[in-house]
Amino acid sequence: MYIIETAMKLIKIAVIVALAAGVASCCSCLKGKSKIAPFNDTRWQLVQIGNRGVNTGTGASTGTSTGTGTGAGATTGGDNYFVTFGKEGTVNGRGDCNSFNGSYQSADKSANRGNIMGTISVGMIASTRKMCPDQEMETKFFETLRSATGYIIDGDILMLQRDGDTVMVFQSK
């Protein structure tokens, strides 16, 4: 009986280590991060949505394309695609060409090994209604933001998750 219990504990530890390694390797931008950015009142600049890299305006893209468009790996520019979560439950930011605001609820679940993990629920979002050059990307940005159910902060990186899968990656600015 003792051998079975020990084997089960080892399996649980192996699963936890494998999950942690998967989260840590999900994005090349996670390398070398140490100081944890606060969740609230930080301007989070989008660097990845799904498997699509987003240009942060620095000339470097996390995607595979250097052009613009709506395909995988396409980039967008400048100060677009950012979000700020206020301490009082408000969220605001900018998509491709429209500013937005709304409400959210969050709760920290745990803090370990330099990471902060929690749950999040973003409510309805109100935005300006300009037609954007990449309207499809902006729509995806808003829909993905609203679908997030959890988050992980690793250094200056915020990963929004849906059902345990990372769907958006932001970097603090």
Buried (B, 14 or more C-beta within 10 A) or exposed (E): EEEEEEEEEEEEEEEEEEEEEEBBEBBEBBEEBEEBBEBEEBBBBBBBBEEBBBBBBEEEBBBEBEEBBEEEBBBBBEEBBBBBBEEEEEBBBBBBBBEBEBBBEBEEEEEEEEBBBBBBBBEEBEBEEEEBEBBEBBEBBBEBBBBBBBBBBBBBBBBBBEEEEBBBBBBBB
